[in-house]
Amino acid sequence: MKKILIADHHPVVRKGISCMLDQEGSFEIIAKANNGDELYKYLEKEQPDILIMEIDMPQISGINALRSIKTQFPETRVLIFSIHPEEIYALRAIKSGAAGYVPKTASTKLFLKAIRQIAKGGIFLNEELTSTFTKRNVGESSAISRYKKLSSREIEVLNLLSSGKRNKDIANELNINEKTVSTYKTRLLKKLKVDNLADLIHQSRMFQFG
């Protein structure tokens, strides 16, 4: 059973998420945070498998908070459940370490689909968003499709590479050896269809929207 931490400053939202997940039977709500201070306290104390969070809440600095959480608690998978529209924040959030992004305008069915996929170790991004980018730019949409196929660990490595980290630094931060980092880099080059590290970093920055 996956341990869930809910972070949202609206009591009705916290209650609604709890009710949805209680009916699933495979999730345990271990804590609910109303602000940033409570969120970090529960992350340290409870070490949840999945964090469902709003990035716009008291004592939280949006995407920067997400990056901080993933740095300090790399094993916790994060689903952003936000009032902000997907086209502004979704890809940027995933590039910053989120495992999925669901707007609060989404259906219960979509929310549950996202949480199930994340619980299995996958990345969730609404197909409608990909479709939107297809209309805007076919090449960009192809890059999005490739990006969506990356594992959560590959995305973590890509994030660290794009921030200028060396193999040794990445190995230390993720508690893996340097050879494993090199293996991930090779996989990323192949999956994102680029020839060198510079192009890899350039493509990763395509996902910084908003």
C-alpha positions as CSV (number, residue, x, y, z in Angstrom):
1,M,0.0,0.0,0.0
2,K,1.4,3.4,-1.1
3,K,1.7,6.1,1.6
4,I,0.3,9.4,0.5
5,L,0.9,12.9,1.7
6,I,-1.6,15.6,0.6
7,A,-0.5,19.2,0.6
8,D,-3.2,21.8,-0.2
9,H,-4.4,24.9,1.7
10,H,-8.1,24.2,0.8
11,P,-9.8,21.8,3.3
12,V,-12.4,20.8,0.7
13,V,-9.6,19.8,-1.7
14,R,-7.8,17.7,0.9
15,K,-11.1,16.0,1.9
16,G,-12.0,15.3,-1.8
17,I,-8.6,13.7,-2.5
18,S,-8.9,11.6,0.6
19,C,-12.4,10.4,-0.4
20,M,-11.2,9.4,-3.9
21,L,-8.2,7.5,-2.6
22,D,-10.0,5.8,0.2
23,Q,-12.2,4.1,-2.4
24,E,-9.2,2.8,-4.2
25,G,-8.0,0.6,-1.4
26,S,-4.4,0.7,-2.4
27,F,-3.4,4.0,-0.9
28,E,-3.0,5.2,2.7
29,I,-3.3,8.9,3.6
30,I,-0.6,9.4,6.2
31,A,-0.8,13.2,6.6
32,K,-2.3,16.4,5.2
33,A,-0.4,19.7,5.0
34,N,-1.9,23.1,5.0
35,N,1.2,25.1,4.2
36,G,4.9,24.8,3.3
37,D,6.1,24.4,6.9
38,E,3.7,21.5,7.6
39,L,4.7,19.9,4.2
40,Y,8.4,19.7,5.0
41,K,7.7,18.5,8.5
42,Y,5.6,15.6,7.2
43,L,8.0,14.8,4.5
44,E,10.8,14.4,7.0
45,K,8.7,12.5,9.5
46,E,6.6,10.3,7.3
47,Q,8.7,9.8,4.2
48,P,5.6,9.3,1.9
49,D,5.8,7.3,-1.3
50,I,3.7,9.9,-3.1
51,L,3.1,13.6,-2.5
52,I,0.0,15.2,-4.0
53,M,0.6,19.0,-3.9
54,E,-0.6,22.3,-5.0
55,I,2.3,24.5,-6.0
56,D,0.5,27.7,-5.1
57,M,0.0,27.6,-1.4
58,P,1.3,29.5,1.7
59,Q,5.0,29.2,2.4
60,I,5.6,27.5,-1.0
61,S,7.6,29.0,-3.8
62,G,6.1,27.2,-6.8
63,I,8.4,25.3,-9.1
64,N,11.4,26.2,-6.9
65,A,9.8,24.4,-4.0
66,L,9.2,21.3,-6.2
67,R,12.9,21.3,-7.1
68,S,13.9,21.6,-3.4
69,I,11.6,18.8,-2.4
70,K,13.0,16.4,-5.1
71,T,16.5,17.3,-4.0
72,Q,15.8,16.6,-0.4
73,F,13.4,13.7,-0.8
74,P,14.3,12.0,-4.1
75,E,12.4,8.8,-3.4
76,T,9.1,10.6,-2.9
77,R,7.1,10.8,-6.2
78,V,5.3,14.1,-6.7
79,L,1.9,14.6,-8.4
80,I,1.1,18.3,-8.9
81,F,-2.6,18.9,-8.5
82,S,-2.9,22.6,-9.2
83,I,-5.2,25.5,-10.0
84,H,-2.8,26.6,-12.7
85,P,-3.5,25.4,-16.3
86,E,-1.4,22.6,-17.8
87,E,-0.2,24.6,-20.7
88,I,1.6,27.0,-18.4
89,Y,3.2,24.7,-15.8
90,A,2.8,21.0,-16.7
91,L,6.0,20.3,-18.7
92,R,8.0,22.7,-16.6
93,A,6.9,20.8,-13.4
94,I,7.8,17.4,-14.9
95,K,11.2,18.7,-16.0
96,S,11.7,20.0,-12.4
97,G,11.1,16.5,-11.0
98,A,7.3,16.0,-10.8
99,A,6.0,12.6,-11.8
100,G,2.7,14.0,-13.1
101,Y,0.6,17.1,-13.4
102,V,-3.2,17.3,-13.1
103,P,-5.2,20.6,-13.2
104,K,-8.0,21.0,-10.7
105,T,-10.4,21.2,-13.6
106,A,-9.7,17.5,-14.4
107,S,-12.2,14.7,-13.9
108,T,-12.0,12.2,-11.1
109,K,-11.3,9.5,-13.7
110,L,-8.2,11.5,-15.0
111,F,-7.0,12.2,-11.4
112,L,-7.2,8.5,-10.5
113,K,-5.5,7.5,-13.8
114,A,-2.6,9.8,-12.9
115,I,-2.1,8.6,-9.4
116,R,-2.3,4.9,-10.4
117,Q,0.3,5.5,-13.1
118,I,2.6,7.3,-10.8
119,A,2.2,4.6,-8.1
120,K,3.5,2.1,-10.7
121,G,6.6,4.2,-11.3
122,G,5.4,6.0,-14.5
123,I,5.1,9.6,-15.6
124,F,1.7,11.1,-16.2
125,L,1.0,13.9,-18.7
126,N,-2.4,14.4,-20.2
127,E,-2.7,13.4,-23.8
128,E,-4.7,16.6,-24.5
129,L,-1.6,18.6,-23.6
130,T,0.5,16.7,-26.1
131,S,-2.2,17.3,-28.7
132,T,-2.1,21.0,-28.0
133,F,1.6,21.1,-28.7
134,T,1.1,19.0,-31.9
135,K,-1.0,21.8,-33.3
136,R,1.6,24.4,-32.3
137,N,4.8,22.6,-33.5
138,V,5.1,19.0,-34.8
139,G,8.8,18.8,-34.0
140,E,8.2,20.0,-30.4
141,S,5.5,17.4,-30.0
142,S,7.8,14.6,-31.1
143,A,10.3,15.7,-28.4
144,I,7.5,15.7,-25.8
145,S,6.5,12.2,-26.8
146,R,10.1,11.0,-26.4
147,Y,10.4,12.9,-23.1
148,K,7.3,11.2,-21.7
149,K,8.9,7.8,-22.3
150,L,11.7,8.6,-19.8
151,S,11.7,6.9,-16.4
152,S,11.6,9.0,-13.3
153,R,15.3,8.3,-12.6
154,E,16.3,9.3,-16.2
155,I,14.4,12.6,-15.7
156,E,16.3,13.2,-12.5
157,V,19.6,12.6,-14.2
158,L,18.6,14.8,-17.1
159,N,17.5,17.6,-14.7
160,L,20.9,17.4,-12.9
161,L,22.8,17.4,-16.2
162,S,20.9,20.4,-17.5
163,S,21.8,22.3,-14.3
164,G,25.5,21.8,-15.0
165,K,26.2,18.9,-12.6
166,R,29.1,16.6,-13.3
167,N,28.8,12.8,-13.3
168,K,30.5,12.6,-9.8
169,D,28.1,15.2,-8.4
170,I,25.1,13.4,-9.9
171,A,26.3,10.1,-8.5
172,N,26.6,11.6,-5.0
173,E,23.2,13.3,-5.1
174,L,21.3,10.2,-6.3
175,N,23.4,7.7,-4.3
176,I,24.5,5.7,-7.4
177,N,28.0,5.2,-8.9
178,E,29.5,7.2,-11.7
179,K,29.3,4.2,-14.1
180,T,25.6,4.1,-13.6
181,V,25.3,7.8,-14.4
182,S,27.2,7.2,-17.6
183,T,24.8,4.5,-18.5
184,Y,21.9,6.8,-17.9
185,K,23.5,9.5,-20.1
186,T,23.9,7.0,-22.9
187,R,20.2,6.0,-22.6
188,L,19.1,9.6,-22.6
189,L,21.1,10.4,-25.8
190,K,19.4,7.4,-27.4
191,K,15.9,8.0,-26.2
192,L,15.9,11.7,-26.9
193,K,17.6,11.1,-30.3
194,V,20.5,13.5,-29.8
195,D,24.3,13.0,-30.5
196,N,26.0,14.9,-27.6
197,L,25.6,16.3,-24.2
198,A,25.1,19.9,-25.4
199,D,22.2,18.9,-27.6
200,L,20.8,16.8,-24.8
201,I,20.8,19.8,-22.4
202,H,19.4,22.1,-25.1
203,Q,16.5,19.7,-25.7
204,S,15.8,19.3,-22.0
205,R,15.4,23.1,-21.8
206,M,12.6,22.9,-24.3
207,F,10.4,21.9,-21.5
208,Q,10.7,25.1,-19.5
209,F,7.4,26.9,-20.2
210,G,5.7,29.7,-18.4
